[in-house]
Amino acid sequence: MVLLSFIRFSRRLRARRSLGFCLVACVMAFSILGNAICYYVFDGRVNDELTFGDAVWCSVISVTTIGYGDFSAQTLGARLGTVVFIVILGLSSFSVFLGMVIDGVSSTVSKGKRGMLKIMAKDHVLIVNFPGEARVRQIIEEIRSDPEHHGVEIVVVADQIEGLPFLIENVLFVRGSPHDPETYQRAMAKDARMAIVLSRDYSDPNSDAVAAAAVSVIASIEDKIHIVAECLDDAHRSLFRSVRCDAIVSGFSIAGNLLAQEIHDPGISRMIEVLTSNREGATLYSAKVAAAADSGYSDLAKRLLDHGVNLLAVNRGNESLTDLGSLHAAIGDCVIYASSKRYTWPQLTAMT
Protein backbone atom coordinates (compact mmCIF):
# COMPACT_ATOMS: atom_id res chain seq x y z
CA MET A 1 0.00 0.00 0.00
CA VAL A 2 2.84 2.36 0.90
CA LEU A 3 4.67 1.46 -2.30
CA LEU A 4 1.54 2.12 -4.38
CA SER A 5 1.06 5.51 -2.71
CA PHE A 6 4.68 6.39 -3.42
CA ILE A 7 4.32 5.45 -7.09
CA ARG A 8 1.19 7.58 -7.45
CA PHE A 9 2.88 10.49 -5.68
CA SER A 10 5.87 10.15 -8.02
CA ARG A 11 3.59 10.25 -11.07
CA ARG A 12 1.87 13.41 -9.85
CA LEU A 13 5.22 15.10 -9.26
CA ARG A 14 6.40 14.22 -12.76
CA ALA A 15 3.18 15.60 -14.23
CA ARG A 16 3.85 18.97 -12.54
CA ARG A 17 7.54 19.10 -13.32
CA SER A 18 8.63 22.49 -12.07
CA LEU A 19 6.85 22.22 -8.71
CA GLY A 20 7.69 18.55 -8.35
CA PHE A 21 11.34 19.11 -9.23
CA CYS A 22 11.70 21.81 -6.56
CA LEU A 23 9.87 19.73 -3.95
CA VAL A 24 11.93 16.59 -4.55
CA ALA A 25 15.16 18.62 -4.59
CA CYS A 26 14.22 20.16 -1.24
CA VAL A 27 13.44 16.74 0.27
CA MET A 28 16.76 15.37 -1.00
CA ALA A 29 18.67 18.38 0.35
CA PHE A 30 16.85 18.00 3.69
CA SER A 31 17.81 14.31 3.87
CA ILE A 32 21.48 15.06 3.11
CA LEU A 33 21.65 17.88 5.64
CA GLY A 34 19.72 15.93 8.31
CA ASN A 35 21.98 12.91 8.00
CA ALA A 36 25.10 15.10 8.00
CA ILE A 37 24.01 16.78 11.24
CA CYS A 38 23.25 13.44 12.93
CA TYR A 39 26.52 11.95 11.75
CA TYR A 40 28.55 14.97 12.84
CA VAL A 41 26.85 15.31 16.25
CA PHE A 42 26.89 11.65 17.29
CA ASP A 43 30.01 10.28 15.61
CA GLY A 44 31.90 13.51 16.25
CA ARG A 45 31.92 12.59 19.97
CA VAL A 46 34.02 9.51 19.29
CA ASN A 47 36.05 10.91 16.38
CA ASP A 48 37.69 14.28 17.03
CA GLU A 49 39.03 14.45 13.47
CA LEU A 50 35.54 14.33 11.90
CA THR A 51 34.51 17.63 10.27
CA PHE A 52 31.10 18.77 9.13
CA GLY A 53 32.40 18.69 5.56
CA ASP A 54 33.21 14.99 6.04
CA ALA A 55 29.66 14.44 7.32
CA VAL A 56 28.14 16.14 4.26
CA TRP A 57 30.44 14.14 1.96
CA CYS A 58 29.35 10.90 3.63
CA SER A 59 25.68 11.86 3.23
CA VAL A 60 26.04 12.71 -0.48
CA ILE A 61 27.92 9.51 -1.24
CA SER A 62 25.37 7.47 0.71
CA VAL A 63 22.29 9.01 -0.93
CA THR A 64 23.72 8.38 -4.39
CA THR A 65 24.31 4.71 -3.38
CA ILE A 66 27.99 4.95 -4.34
CA GLY A 67 29.33 4.33 -0.83
CA TYR A 68 33.13 4.55 -1.01
CA GLY A 69 33.44 3.21 2.55
CA ASP A 70 35.80 5.92 3.74
CA PHE A 71 33.12 7.08 6.22
CA SER A 72 30.35 5.14 7.92
CA ALA A 73 28.08 5.61 10.92
CA GLN A 74 29.55 4.17 14.13
CA THR A 75 27.20 5.26 16.90
CA LEU A 76 23.54 4.35 17.39
CA GLY A 77 22.37 7.93 16.85
CA ALA A 78 24.29 8.25 13.58
CA ARG A 79 22.97 4.91 12.37
CA LEU A 80 19.37 5.85 13.17
CA GLY A 81 19.92 9.10 11.32
CA THR A 82 21.17 7.11 8.32
CA VAL A 83 18.06 4.92 8.36
CA VAL A 84 15.66 7.88 8.57
CA PHE A 85 17.41 10.46 6.38
CA ILE A 86 19.19 8.22 3.87
CA VAL A 87 17.31 4.94 3.58
CA ILE A 88 13.77 6.31 3.96
CA LEU A 89 13.99 9.88 2.63
CA GLY A 90 17.24 10.14 0.70
CA LEU A 91 17.20 7.09 -1.54
CA SER A 92 13.55 7.52 -2.55
CA SER A 93 13.88 11.26 -3.23
CA PHE A 94 17.14 10.73 -5.15
CA SER A 95 15.52 8.07 -7.33
CA VAL A 96 12.61 10.37 -8.14
CA PHE A 97 14.95 13.34 -8.66
CA LEU A 98 17.16 11.38 -11.06
CA GLY A 99 14.11 10.14 -12.97
CA MET A 100 12.77 13.68 -13.31
CA VAL A 101 16.13 14.93 -14.60
CA ILE A 102 16.26 12.16 -17.21
CA ASP A 103 12.63 12.83 -18.20
CA GLY A 104 13.34 16.56 -18.47
CA VAL A 105 16.42 16.09 -20.66
CA SER A 106 14.62 13.54 -22.85
CA SER A 107 11.58 15.83 -23.19
CA THR A 108 13.76 18.82 -24.08
CA VAL A 109 15.62 16.88 -26.77
CA SER A 110 12.35 15.53 -28.17
CA LYS A 111 10.73 18.99 -28.22
CA GLY A 112 13.81 20.44 -29.90
CA LYS A 113 13.62 17.88 -32.71
CA ARG A 114 9.90 18.59 -33.12
CA GLY A 115 10.50 22.34 -33.22
CA MET A 116 8.52 23.11 -30.07
CA LEU A 117 11.24 25.05 -28.24
CA LYS A 118 12.46 28.62 -28.52
CA ILE A 119 15.69 28.55 -30.50
CA MET A 120 18.82 30.49 -29.59
CA ALA A 121 20.03 32.25 -32.75
CA LYS A 122 21.07 35.72 -33.90
CA ASP A 123 21.62 37.27 -37.31
CA HIS A 124 20.14 34.14 -38.88
CA VAL A 125 18.04 33.40 -41.95
CA LEU A 126 14.40 32.31 -41.75
CA ILE A 127 12.96 29.92 -44.34
CA VAL A 128 9.18 29.93 -43.96
CA ASN A 129 7.09 26.98 -45.22
CA PHE A 130 8.29 23.59 -46.38
CA PRO A 131 7.03 22.75 -49.90
CA GLY A 132 9.48 19.85 -50.21
CA GLU A 133 12.79 18.50 -48.92
CA ALA A 134 14.69 18.91 -52.20
CA ARG A 135 13.49 22.50 -52.58
CA VAL A 136 14.50 23.55 -49.06
CA ARG A 137 17.86 21.76 -49.23
CA GLN A 138 18.70 23.53 -52.50
CA ILE A 139 17.94 26.93 -50.98
CA ILE A 140 20.04 26.17 -47.90
CA GLU A 141 22.98 25.09 -50.08
CA GLU A 142 22.69 28.20 -52.27
CA ILE A 143 22.58 30.53 -49.26
CA ARG A 144 25.67 28.97 -47.73
CA SER A 145 27.56 28.89 -51.02
CA ASP A 146 27.86 32.67 -50.72
CA PRO A 147 31.11 33.41 -48.81
CA GLU A 148 29.37 36.07 -46.72
CA HIS A 149 26.72 33.58 -45.57
CA HIS A 150 28.89 30.50 -45.19
CA GLY A 151 27.96 28.83 -41.91
CA VAL A 152 25.08 31.23 -41.19
CA GLU A 153 22.40 29.76 -38.95
CA ILE A 154 19.19 28.93 -40.78
CA VAL A 155 15.83 28.43 -39.08
CA VAL A 156 13.09 26.57 -40.95
CA VAL A 157 9.59 27.64 -39.85
CA ALA A 158 6.75 25.35 -40.93
CA ASP A 159 3.73 23.44 -39.72
CA GLN A 160 3.58 20.90 -42.56
CA ILE A 161 6.24 18.66 -40.99
CA GLU A 162 6.87 17.35 -37.46
CA GLY A 163 10.64 17.48 -37.81
CA LEU A 164 13.34 18.16 -40.38
CA PRO A 165 13.88 15.16 -42.66
CA PHE A 166 17.59 15.99 -42.89
CA LEU A 167 20.42 16.80 -40.50
CA ILE A 168 22.51 19.82 -41.52
CA GLU A 169 24.78 21.70 -39.14
CA ASN A 170 23.31 24.97 -37.82
CA VAL A 171 19.94 24.36 -39.48
CA LEU A 172 17.24 24.59 -36.82
CA PHE A 173 13.52 23.94 -36.90
CA VAL A 174 10.54 25.73 -35.36
CA ARG A 175 7.17 24.08 -35.78
CA GLY A 176 4.14 26.32 -35.81
CA SER A 177 1.73 28.29 -37.94
CA PRO A 178 3.47 30.86 -40.20
CA HIS A 179 0.57 33.19 -39.35
CA ASP A 180 1.06 33.03 -35.58
CA PRO A 181 3.36 35.71 -34.05
CA GLU A 182 4.27 33.27 -31.26
CA THR A 183 5.90 31.01 -33.85
CA TYR A 184 8.24 33.81 -34.90
CA GLN A 185 8.99 34.66 -31.29
CA ARG A 186 10.29 31.11 -30.86
CA ALA A 187 12.21 31.54 -34.13
CA MET A 188 13.81 34.76 -32.81
CA ALA A 189 12.57 36.69 -35.86
CA LYS A 190 13.51 40.01 -34.24
CA ASP A 191 17.18 39.01 -34.44
CA ALA A 192 17.05 37.52 -37.97
CA ARG A 193 18.82 39.19 -40.89
CA MET A 194 16.41 38.04 -43.59
CA ALA A 195 13.39 35.85 -44.28
CA ILE A 196 12.58 33.76 -47.34
CA VAL A 197 8.86 32.95 -47.57
CA LEU A 198 8.22 29.99 -49.86
CA SER A 199 4.94 28.86 -51.33
CA ARG A 200 3.25 26.42 -49.02
CA ASP A 201 2.08 24.05 -51.76
CA TYR A 202 2.82 24.40 -55.49
CA SER A 203 -0.47 22.71 -56.36
CA ASP A 204 -2.61 24.95 -54.15
CA PRO A 205 -4.03 28.07 -55.89
CA ASN A 206 -4.28 29.77 -52.49
CA SER A 207 -0.57 29.42 -51.74
CA ASP A 208 0.20 33.02 -52.69
CA ALA A 209 -2.41 34.35 -50.26
CA VAL A 210 -0.98 32.14 -47.51
CA ALA A 211 2.58 33.32 -48.26
CA ALA A 212 1.52 36.99 -48.36
CA ALA A 213 -0.17 36.60 -44.96
CA ALA A 214 3.07 35.15 -43.54
CA VAL A 215 5.00 38.13 -44.96
CA SER A 216 2.55 40.48 -43.23
CA VAL A 217 3.07 38.79 -39.86
CA ILE A 218 6.87 38.87 -40.15
CA ALA A 219 6.88 42.54 -41.18
CA SER A 220 4.67 43.42 -38.21
CA ILE A 221 7.15 41.77 -35.83
CA GLU A 222 10.36 43.27 -37.21
CA ASP A 223 10.39 46.15 -39.70
CA LYS A 224 14.12 45.89 -40.46
CA ILE A 225 14.23 42.28 -41.61
CA HIS A 226 14.76 41.81 -45.36
CA ILE A 227 11.86 39.73 -46.71
CA VAL A 228 11.89 37.85 -50.02
CA ALA A 229 8.72 36.01 -51.04
CA GLU A 230 7.96 33.39 -53.67
CA CYS A 231 4.95 34.13 -55.87
CA LEU A 232 3.44 31.41 -58.05
CA ASP A 233 1.09 33.56 -60.12
CA ASP A 234 2.07 37.00 -61.43
CA ALA A 235 -1.58 38.03 -61.10
CA HIS A 236 -1.12 37.74 -57.31
CA ARG A 237 1.78 40.18 -57.05
CA SER A 238 -0.60 42.79 -55.65
CA LEU A 239 -1.02 40.57 -52.57
CA PHE A 240 2.65 41.02 -51.74
CA ARG A 241 2.77 44.68 -52.69
CA SER A 242 0.01 45.38 -50.16
CA VAL A 243 2.37 44.23 -47.38
CA ARG A 244 5.99 45.13 -46.73
CA CYS A 245 7.81 42.71 -49.01
CA ASP A 246 11.28 43.72 -50.19
CA ALA A 247 11.39 41.37 -53.19
CA ILE A 248 8.99 39.08 -55.05
CA VAL A 249 10.33 36.11 -57.01
CA SER A 250 8.02 34.52 -59.59
CA GLY A 251 9.70 31.15 -59.96
CA PHE A 252 7.20 29.59 -62.35
CA SER A 253 7.15 32.69 -64.55
CA ILE A 254 10.95 32.77 -64.79
CA ALA A 255 11.08 29.06 -65.54
CA GLY A 256 8.49 29.48 -68.30
CA ASN A 257 10.41 32.37 -69.81
CA LEU A 258 13.62 30.34 -69.85
CA LEU A 259 11.94 27.33 -71.43
CA ALA A 260 10.60 29.46 -74.28
CA GLN A 261 13.90 31.35 -74.64
CA GLU A 262 15.89 28.13 -74.79
CA ILE A 263 13.86 26.96 -77.78
CA HIS A 264 14.81 30.05 -79.77
CA ASP A 265 18.34 30.56 -78.43
CA PRO A 266 19.93 27.37 -77.09
CA GLY A 267 22.45 27.88 -74.25
CA ILE A 268 20.75 30.79 -72.51
CA SER A 269 19.21 28.64 -69.78
CA ARG A 270 22.61 27.18 -68.91
CA MET A 271 24.10 30.66 -68.64
CA ILE A 272 21.25 31.81 -66.38
CA GLU A 273 21.69 28.68 -64.26
CA VAL A 274 25.36 29.52 -63.68
CA LEU A 275 24.76 33.22 -63.05
CA THR A 276 22.04 32.58 -60.47
CA SER A 277 24.02 29.96 -58.56
CA ASN A 278 26.63 30.63 -55.88
CA ARG A 279 28.23 27.27 -56.51
CA GLU A 280 29.84 27.69 -59.93
CA GLY A 281 31.28 30.37 -62.19
CA ALA A 282 30.49 34.07 -62.00
CA THR A 283 27.49 35.07 -59.96
CA LEU A 284 24.99 37.92 -60.08
CA TYR A 285 25.50 40.55 -57.39
CA SER A 286 23.95 43.91 -56.59
CA ALA A 287 25.30 47.10 -55.07
CA LYS A 288 23.50 50.20 -53.86
CA VAL A 289 24.72 53.45 -55.39
CA ALA A 290 25.97 55.46 -52.42
CA ALA A 291 27.24 58.48 -54.37
CA ALA A 292 26.88 59.86 -57.89
CA ALA A 293 29.66 59.02 -60.35
CA ASP A 294 31.39 61.47 -62.70
CA SER A 295 30.72 59.32 -65.76
CA GLY A 296 27.65 57.49 -67.05
CA TYR A 297 26.89 53.84 -66.49
CA SER A 298 27.97 52.85 -70.02
CA ASP A 299 31.49 54.26 -69.48
CA LEU A 300 31.64 52.62 -66.07
CA ALA A 301 30.60 49.28 -67.57
CA LYS A 302 33.38 49.46 -70.18
CA ARG A 303 36.05 50.11 -67.57
CA LEU A 304 34.77 47.41 -65.22
CA LEU A 305 35.15 44.77 -67.94
CA ASP A 306 38.92 45.05 -67.55
CA HIS A 307 38.49 43.89 -63.96
CA GLY A 308 36.25 40.93 -64.74
CA VAL A 309 33.06 42.72 -63.72
CA ASN A 310 30.16 42.78 -66.18
CA LEU A 311 27.62 45.51 -65.43
CA LEU A 312 24.27 44.19 -66.67
CA ALA A 313 21.47 46.42 -65.44
CA VAL A 314 20.42 49.24 -63.17
CA ASN A 315 17.36 49.00 -60.95
CA ARG A 316 15.75 52.39 -60.43
CA GLY A 317 12.55 52.29 -58.44
CA ASN A 318 10.42 49.45 -59.84
CA GLU A 319 12.20 49.52 -63.20
CA SER A 320 15.11 47.35 -64.26
CA LEU A 321 17.02 49.23 -66.97
CA THR A 322 19.25 47.11 -69.21
CA ASP A 323 19.93 49.81 -71.83
CA LEU A 324 22.56 51.80 -69.97
CA GLY A 325 22.90 54.32 -72.82
CA SER A 326 23.23 57.79 -71.35
CA LEU A 327 22.11 56.82 -67.85
CA HIS A 328 24.02 58.51 -65.05
CA ALA A 329 24.42 57.14 -61.54
CA ALA A 330 21.91 58.43 -59.03
CA ILE A 331 21.92 57.83 -55.31
CA GLY A 332 19.47 55.04 -54.53
CA ASP A 333 20.08 53.11 -57.76
CA CYS A 334 20.92 49.43 -57.51
CA VAL A 335 23.46 48.15 -60.03
CA ILE A 336 23.35 44.48 -61.05
CA TYR A 337 26.63 42.94 -62.18
CA ALA A 338 28.19 39.54 -62.82
CA SER A 339 31.47 38.82 -61.11
CA SER A 340 33.48 36.20 -59.26
CA LYS A 341 33.04 38.12 -55.99
CA ARG A 342 30.87 40.79 -54.38
CA TYR A 343 31.87 44.48 -54.43
CA THR A 344 30.40 47.58 -52.87
CA TRP A 345 29.67 50.71 -54.92
CA PRO A 346 32.84 52.49 -53.67
CA GLN A 347 34.89 49.43 -54.60
CA LEU A 348 33.34 49.33 -58.10
CA THR A 349 34.01 53.02 -58.78
CA ALA A 350 37.54 52.71 -57.36
CA MET A 351 38.39 50.08 -60.01
CA THR A 352 38.01 52.63 -62.78
C-alpha positions in Angstrom: 0.0 0.0 0.0 2.8 2.4 0.9 4.7 1.5 -2.3 1.5 2.1 -4.4 1.1 5.5 -2.7 4.7 6.4 -3.4 4.3 5.5 -7.1 1.2 7.6 -7.4 2.9 10.5 -5.7 5.9 10.1 -8.0 3.6 10.2 -11.1 1.9 13.4 -9.9 5.2 15.1 -9.3 6.4 14.2 -12.8 3.2 15.6 -14.2 3.9 19.0 -12.5 7.5 19.1 -13.3 8.6 22.5 -12.1 6.9 22.2 -8.7 7.7 18.5 -8.4 11.3 19.1 -9.2 11.7 21.8 -6.6 9.9 19.7 -3.9 11.9 16.6 -4.6 15.2 18.6 -4.6 14.2 20.2 -1.2 13.4 16.7 0.3 16.8 15.4 -1.0 18.7 18.4 0.3 16.9 18.0 3.7 17.8 14.3 3.9 21.5 15.1 3.1 21.6 17.9 5.6 19.7 15.9 8.3 22.0 12.9 8.0 25.1 15.1 8.0 24.0 16.8 11.2 23.2 13.4 12.9 26.5 11.9 11.7 28.5 15.0 12.8 26.8 15.3 16.2 26.9 11.6 17.3 30.0 10.3 15.6 31.9 13.5 16.3 31.9 12.6 20.0 34.0 9.5 19.3 36.1 10.9 16.4 37.7 14.3 17.0 39.0 14.5 13.5 35.5 14.3 11.9 34.5 17.6 10.3 31.1 18.8 9.1 32.4 18.7 5.6 33.2 15.0 6.0 29.7 14.4 7.3 28.1 16.1 4.3 30.4 14.1 2.0 29.3 10.9 3.6 25.7 11.9 3.2 26.0 12.7 -0.5 27.9 9.5 -1.2 25.4 7.5 0.7 22.3 9.0 -0.9 23.7 8.4 -4.4 24.3 4.7 -3.4 28.0 4.9 -4.3 29.3 4.3 -0.8 33.1 4.5 -1.0 33.4 3.2 2.5 35.8 5.9 3.7 33.1 7.1 6.2 30.4 5.1 7.9 28.1 5.6 10.9 29.5 4.2 14.1 27.2 5.3 16.9 23.5 4.3 17.4 22.4 7.9 16.9 24.3 8.3 13.6 23.0 4.9 12.4 19.4 5.9 13.2 19.9 9.1 11.3 21.2 7.1 8.3 18.1 4.9 8.4 15.7 7.9 8.6 17.4 10.5 6.4 19.2 8.2 3.9 17.3 4.9 3.6 13.8 6.3 4.0 14.0 9.9 2.6 17.2 10.1 0.7 17.2 7.1 -1.5 13.6 7.5 -2.6 13.9 11.3 -3.2 17.1 10.7 -5.1 15.5 8.1 -7.3 12.6 10.4 -8.1 15.0 13.3 -8.7 17.2 11.4 -11.1 14.1 10.1 -13.0 12.8 13.7 -13.3 16.1 14.9 -14.6 16.3 12.2 -17.2 12.6 12.8 -18.2 13.3 16.6 -18.5 16.4 16.1 -20.7 14.6 13.5 -22.9 11.6 15.8 -23.2 13.8 18.8 -24.1 15.6 16.9 -26.8 12.3 15.5 -28.2 10.7 19.0 -28.2 13.8 20.4 -29.9 13.6 17.9 -32.7 9.9 18.6 -33.1 10.5 22.3 -33.2 8.5 23.1 -30.1 11.2 25.1 -28.2 12.5 28.6 -28.5 15.7 28.5 -30.5 18.8 30.5 -29.6 20.0 32.2 -32.7 21.1 35.7 -33.9 21.6 37.3 -37.3 20.1 34.1 -38.9 18.0 33.4 -41.9 14.4 32.3 -41.8 13.0 29.9 -44.3 9.2 29.9 -44.0 7.1 27.0 -45.2 8.3 23.6 -46.4 7.0 22.8 -49.9 9.5 19.8 -50.2 12.8 18.5 -48.9 14.7 18.9 -52.2 13.5 22.5 -52.6 14.5 23.6 -49.1 17.9 21.8 -49.2 18.7 23.5 -52.5 17.9 26.9 -51.0 20.0 26.2 -47.9 23.0 25.1 -50.1 22.7 28.2 -52.3 22.6 30.5 -49.3 25.7 29.0 -47.7 27.6 28.9 -51.0 27.9 32.7 -50.7 31.1 33.4 -48.8 29.4 36.1 -46.7 26.7 33.6 -45.6 28.9 30.5 -45.2 28.0 28.8 -41.9 25.1 31.2 -41.2 22.4 29.8 -38.9 19.2 28.9 -40.8 15.8 28.4 -39.1 13.1 26.6 -41.0 9.6 27.6 -39.9 6.7 25.3 -40.9 3.7 23.4 -39.7 3.6 20.9 -42.6 6.2 18.7 -41.0 6.9 17.4 -37.5 10.6 17.5 -37.8 13.3 18.2 -40.4 13.9 15.2 -42.7 17.6 16.0 -42.9 20.4 16.8 -40.5 22.5 19.8 -41.5 24.8 21.7 -39.1 23.3 25.0 -37.8 19.9 24.4 -39.5 17.2 24.6 -36.8 13.5 23.9 -36.9 10.5 25.7 -35.4 7.2 24.1 -35.8 4.1 26.3 -35.8 1.7 28.3 -37.9 3.5 30.9 -40.2 0.6 33.2 -39.3 1.1 33.0 -35.6 3.4 35.7 -34.0 4.3 33.3 -31.3 5.9 31.0 -33.8 8.2 33.8 -34.9 9.0 34.7 -31.3 10.3 31.1 -30.9 12.2 31.5 -34.1 13.8 34.8 -32.8 12.6 36.7 -35.9 13.5 40.0 -34.2 17.2 39.0 -34.4 17.0 37.5 -38.0 18.8 39.2 -40.9 16.4 38.0 -43.6 13.4 35.8 -44.3 12.6 33.8 -47.3 8.9 33.0 -47.6 8.2 30.0 -49.9 4.9 28.9 -51.3 3.2 26.4 -49.0 2.1 24.1 -51.8 2.8 24.4 -55.5 -0.5 22.7 -56.4 -2.6 25.0 -54.2 -4.0 28.1 -55.9 -4.3 29.8 -52.5 -0.6 29.4 -51.7 0.2 33.0 -52.7 -2.4 34.4 -50.3 -1.0 32.1 -47.5 2.6 33.3 -48.3 1.5 37.0 -48.4 -0.2 36.6 -45.0 3.1 35.2 -43.5 5.0 38.1 -45.0 2.6 40.5 -43.2 3.1 38.8 -39.9 6.9 38.9 -40.2 6.9 42.5 -41.2 4.7 43.4 -38.2 7.1 41.8 -35.8 10.4 43.3 -37.2 10.4 46.2 -39.7 14.1 45.9 -40.5 14.2 42.3 -41.6 14.8 41.8 -45.4 11.9 39.7 -46.7 11.9 37.8 -50.0 8.7 36.0 -51.0 8.0 33.4 -53.7 4.9 34.1 -55.9 3.4 31.4 -58.1 1.1 33.6 -60.1 2.1 37.0 -61.4 -1.6 38.0 -61.1 -1.1 37.7 -57.3 1.8 40.2 -57.1 -0.6 42.8 -55.7 -1.0 40.6 -52.6 2.6 41.0 -51.7 2.8 44.7 -52.7 0.0 45.4 -50.2 2.4 44.2 -47.4 6.0 45.1 -46.7 7.8 42.7 -49.0 11.3 43.7 -50.2 11.4 41.4 -53.2 9.0 39.1 -55.0 10.3 36.1 -57.0 8.0 34.5 -59.6 9.7 31.1 -60.0 7.2 29.6 -62.4 7.1 32.7 -64.6 10.9 32.8 -64.8 11.1 29.1 -65.5 8.5 29.5 -68.3 10.4 32.4 -69.8 13.6 30.3 -69.9 11.9 27.3 -71.4 10.6 29.5 -74.3 13.9 31.3 -74.6 15.9 28.1 -74.8 13.9 27.0 -77.8 14.8 30.1 -79.8 18.3 30.6 -78.4 19.9 27.4 -77.1 22.4 27.9 -74.3 20.7 30.8 -72.5 19.2 28.6 -69.8 22.6 27.2 -68.9 24.1 30.7 -68.6 21.3 31.8 -66.4 21.7 28.7 -64.3 25.4 29.5 -63.7 24.8 33.2 -63.0 22.0 32.6 -60.5 24.0 30.0 -58.6 26.6 30.6 -55.9 28.2 27.3 -56.5 29.8 27.7 -59.9 31.3 30.4 -62.2 30.5 34.1 -62.0 27.5 35.1 -60.0 25.0 37.9 -60.1 25.5 40.5 -57.4 24.0 43.9 -56.6 25.3 47.1 -55.1 23.5 50.2 -53.9 24.7 53.4 -55.4 26.0 55.5 -52.4 27.2 58.5 -54.4 26.9 59.9 -57.9 29.7 59.0 -60.3 31.4 61.5 -62.7 30.7 59.3 -65.8 27.6 57.5 -67.0 26.9 53.8 -66.5 28.0 52.9 -70.0 31.5 54.3 -69.5 31.6 52.6 -66.1 30.6 49.3 -67.6 33.4 49.5 -70.2 36.1 50.1 -67.6 34.8 47.4 -65.2 35.1 44.8 -67.9 38.9 45.1 -67.6 38.5 43.9 -64.0 36.3 40.9 -64.7 33.1 42.7 -63.7 30.2 42.8 -66.2 27.6 45.5 -65.4 24.3 44.2 -66.7 21.5 46.4 -65.4 20.4 49.2 -63.2 17.4 49.0 -60.9 15.8 52.4 -60.4 12.5 52.3 -58.4 10.4 49.5 -59.8 12.2 49.5 -63.2 15.1 47.3 -64.3 17.0 49.2 -67.0 19.2 47.1 -69.2 19.9 49.8 -71.8 22.6 51.8 -70.0 22.9 54.3 -72.8 23.2 57.8 -71.4 22.1 56.8 -67.8 24.0 58.5 -65.1 24.4 57.1 -61.5 21.9 58.4 -59.0 21.9 57.8 -55.3 19.5 55.0 -54.5 20.1 53.1 -57.8 20.9 49.4 -57.5 23.5 48.1 -60.0 23.3 44.5 -61.1 26.6 42.9 -62.2 28.2 39.5 -62.8 31.5 38.8 -61.1 33.5 36.2 -59.3 33.0 38.1 -56.0 30.9 40.8 -54.4 31.9 44.5 -54.4 30.4 47.6 -52.9 29.7 50.7 -54.9 32.8 52.5 -53.7 34.9 49.4 -54.6 33.3 49.3 -58.1 34.0 53.0 -58.8 37.5 52.7 -57.4 38.4 50.1 -60.0 38.0 52.6 -62.8 
